[in-house]
Every structure is written in structure tokens, then in C-alpha cells.
């Protein structure tokens, strides 16, 4: 199955793109996506448990993905 990963701000800068299509086996999880991203150049900058949304809803690493899902890595935000 194919999922689309959206990267923003710091994550997009480190991986050099704002979107990545990943192939996962059936039953693939958010954690599988994070492991694949960590293996890419610049992927070591992504923390082990970043804030993640699937189809605009926040999820945990064990969430099982479906064909066509959009996985967004939400960077930390600071400010006052």
C-alpha cells in the first residue's frame, strides 16, 4: 500500500522535501513510517516519537495505516 507523508518546517528542511510517498506492507503502522523516514538522509533528526496526524487526526505509533492515508509529521512549535 502507498501512504503519503507530509513534512513541515524543520523536518522538510532536513529531509529536503515536503512530501514523500512510501510503500508499506498491509498492516503497516505509523511506527513503520517513522522507521523508514529515519533511514533516509537527514531522517536522524526526527525524534523517536514525534507528533503525528493521519488524515488530520492525531494518532500514536501503533496506529495501522490504510492505502492512501496521509501521514503528517508535526514539528515542535515554540513561541510566546
C-alpha positions in Angstrom: 0.0 0.0 0.0 1.1 3.6 -0.6 0.8 6.4 2.0 1.8 10.0 1.6 4.0 11.6 4.3 3.8 15.3 4.7 6.8 17.1 6.3 6.7 20.6 7.6 9.3 23.2 8.7 12.4 21.6 10.3 11.5 18.1 9.1 11.1 19.2 5.5 14.4 21.1 5.6 16.3 18.1 7.0 14.8 15.6 4.5 14.9 18.0 1.6 11.3 17.7 0.6 7.8 18.4 1.9 6.2 15.2 0.7 7.2 11.5 0.4 5.2 8.6 -0.9 6.1 5.4 0.9 5.2 1.8 0.1 4.3 -0.2 3.2 3.1 -3.8 3.5 -0.5 -4.4 4.5 -0.9 -3.7 8.2 1.8 -1.1 8.2 1.8 1.3 11.1 2.8 4.9 11.9 5.9 3.4 13.6 6.9 1.7 10.3 6.7 5.1 8.6 8.9 6.6 11.2 11.5 3.8 10.8 11.5 4.3 7.1 12.0 8.0 7.4 14.8 7.6 10.0 16.7 5.6 7.4 16.7 8.4 4.8 19.4 11.1 4.6 18.5 13.6 7.3 16.0 11.3 8.9 18.1 11.0 12.0 16.8 14.5 13.0 13.2 13.2 13.5 12.7 12.2 17.2 11.6 8.7 18.1 8.1 9.8 19.0 7.1 13.0 17.1 3.6 14.3 17.0 1.8 12.6 14.1 -1.5 13.0 12.4 -3.2 10.6 10.0 -5.9 12.2 7.8 -5.9 15.2 10.1 -6.4 13.3 13.4 -3.6 12.9 15.9 -2.5 9.3 16.4 0.0 7.0 18.1 2.8 4.9 16.7 0.8 1.7 16.7 -1.9 3.1 14.5 -2.5 0.8 11.5 -2.5 2.7 8.2 -4.6 2.1 5.1 -4.0 2.7 1.4 -3.9 6.4 0.5 -3.6 7.7 4.1 -1.9 11.0 4.6 0.6 10.9 7.5 1.7 14.4 8.7 4.7 14.9 11.0 4.0 17.9 13.1 7.2 19.8 14.2 7.6 21.2 17.7 6.4 24.7 18.0 7.8 27.3 20.3 7.0 30.9 20.9 5.2 33.2 23.2 
